[in-house]
Every structure is written in structure tokens, then in C-alpha cells.
Amino acid sequence: MRRRVLVALVTGAAVAWPVGARGQPQSGAKVYGVAVLFPAGDEPGARQLIEALAARGYVPQRNVTYHMRAAGQETGRLPRLARELVAQRPDVIVTATEPAARALTDATREIPIVMAVIGDPVALGITQSLARPTGNVTGFTSGHETIAAKRLELSLEVVPAARVVALLWVSTNTTNRLSMERSHQAAATLKVGLVSLPVAVAEDIPPAIDKAQKEGAAVLLVAADPLTIRNRRTIIDECLLRNLPAMHSYALEVRDGALISYGSDVAEDYGRVAGYVDRILKGAKIAELPFQEPTRFGLSINLRTAQALGLTIPPSILARADEVIE
């Protein structure tokens, strides 16, 4: 998402409130600065954050100013964008994923940072404690590495005849690496083969999926990363071309045509972040705000894609689904 789209979101949010909630700030009133760094482009996250903060009384053009940046297709821009946001001297910064967190902590050790999505922050070296964060970062973990085995189990329920599965993961993502290790362990327990498909750039994705097919994989697991999220259409199309069922991480991917997903809800993640942002703006310290795990994981299924793949989704899976697209 380009910066102008993010600006439009903030402007649109401002004009959506009742007349009495808009206008210039009163003389002497505190206007808070909230910066947001998106590792890719995240319109649902931006909208959810703005709306959730508005429900807590933070209204653009009255008592809050948003500074937003998105790396889009160029993750290498994150360090520069992080420095730009820090230069605005915001009261708090919101972001998601390990690469964005590292870019921001390299740029500031003082401004509070709230993560909407991050892997195990202790394993990543972001903090020494989940209960009492030791740096300037807190937030909400994705749990992707902890549910790697569950995602594999669900995939095998959908394709019970599978004897080999493949995992598409980003080699520079530490959480993806942890997910790979957990998936290997689960595959050994379930007595299925696992093909590792590490990728680093978008151009690696089609040949990786081609390798999965050549290795006899009957299911593709797609690890969550800005790279795989940005290129979800490519992954979806490549899997449809090869008649390869794929398990993704987010419902937004299923809405775009992926077969199935299991993971936390992106919009909900940003909604929870608003609570921490509110507490920080009211004076809370990072050490007082523990990292929190997802409150729930959602299962989404696209029956149109199942039909295109010639699959019948078991009733037991459909009964557990939080969202079914017909």
C-alpha cells in the first residue's frame, strides 16, 4: 500500500465521526502522535487501529495525529521508514513482524513500540521476559510457531491420503524457522514426509511450489511473512495451476482464494493493540504491559477453491470453521 492510501484512510476516518467529534483541537489540549509502520501494506489493520482508538476517544484532527508508512513490495525500505517515523517524535509506534520490530529498535530505544503481530519475542531477542518486557517493545504474539503442528494436522484431515507435505517459508524470518522446526517434529510424529521450501524473494515462490509438486507433496503449508502475504495471489494461482491444496495463516488469504487458513485475525490483532496504545498515552510504561498470546485462532475455508481442486471438505472440519466462503 502506498503512503497516499494510508493518508486517505486517516482522512476518511476523521470525516466519519459525528460533527461534535471533529474540528481543531482546543487551545492547550494535548495532541498525541501515533506512528504506524507496516512491513507490507495493511489497509484492514490501519482501519481497525484507527477505529478502535476512536472508540477510546482519539479522533484525528482533534487529539491525535497519525504518521503512517508502509514498505509495500520493498522490505529493504523498513530501516529508512523507521527513521522517518522516529524523527516525527511520536508518543508511541505500532508495527508488526520481526523485521519491522528490528528496524524500529535500531532507530529508537526510547519511544514505546507496540507489536500487533510478532513471533516468540524471547526467542527473537526482543525481550528477556514476556510478563515484564525489558526493552521498549511489547505487544501481541502471533503464535504461528506454536500452532505449526495443529496446522499440519488440519491439513491432513482435509487431505487424509497425503504422505508428503511441503512448507513454504521465508529463510530470513526467525519465526518461520521455528515453525519449520516444529513442523518437522509434527511430521515425524504423524509419519509423513516434509519438504522444506525456503524462499527469500518473490521470484523464488513459483519454482519452490514447482519443487513441492515434483517431490510428491499433496499439501502445501504457507508460513506467515510479509513476503508470503504480499504474494498470496501468486501462491494461490500457482497452487490452483498444480491442483495443490494449501494451508495459509490468515482469513484474508482465504477470502482472496486460498483453500484454508488457521491463525489469528489481523483486524482483531490491531484492535487489541489500541488498548495498549491507549494505556501508554495515559502514562503506562512498557514494563507494565506484558506480551500477550492470541485469545483465539480462527479456521477459514473457501468451498469454491475446494471445488476447483476437486476436494470434499470433511463435515468435521466444516463444523469447526469460523468462516466458510461458498
HUZIFEN-V98793 format. One record per run of one state. SS is the DSSP state (2 for helix, 1 for strand, 0 for the rest). FROM is the first residue (numbers start at 1). LEN is the number of residues. Records with the same first field share a line. If there is no record, write none. Layout:
SS = FROM-LEN  FROM-LEN
//
This chain:
0 = 1-2  16-3  22-10  39-4  56-4  61-3  71-4  88-4  96-2  108-4  119-18  142-6  159-5  171-3  191-2  200-4  215-4  223-3  231-1  243-2  249-2  256-4  264-2  282-4  289-3  293-5  310-5  321-2  326-1
2 = 3-13  19-3  43-13  75-13  98-10  148-11  174-17  204-11  226-5  232-11  251-5  266-16  286-3  303-7  315-6
1 = 32-7  60-1  64-7  92-4  112-7  137-5  164-7  193-7  219-4  245-4  260-4  292-1  298-5  323-3
//
